[in-house]
């Protein structure tokens, strides 16, 4: 997300109308619903987390304890249990 100057992108009349409500402050204008992308669509983060979670599950099935996995992946034991349960149910 980048910032744009309202003077450069909005018609003068619309800019004046917006200034009546919010003068000189920042405002976030959300994307239209038909232009929204799902989380992780622009980065590799989603794929990396999926790969990590598959690895956690396979290591758990191979006999690693939840405490060991939590320490190695810097997660809480509760988070490890959630990952395992989601993988088994998903």
Beta strands, then each sheet from edge to edge (+ up, - down):
end
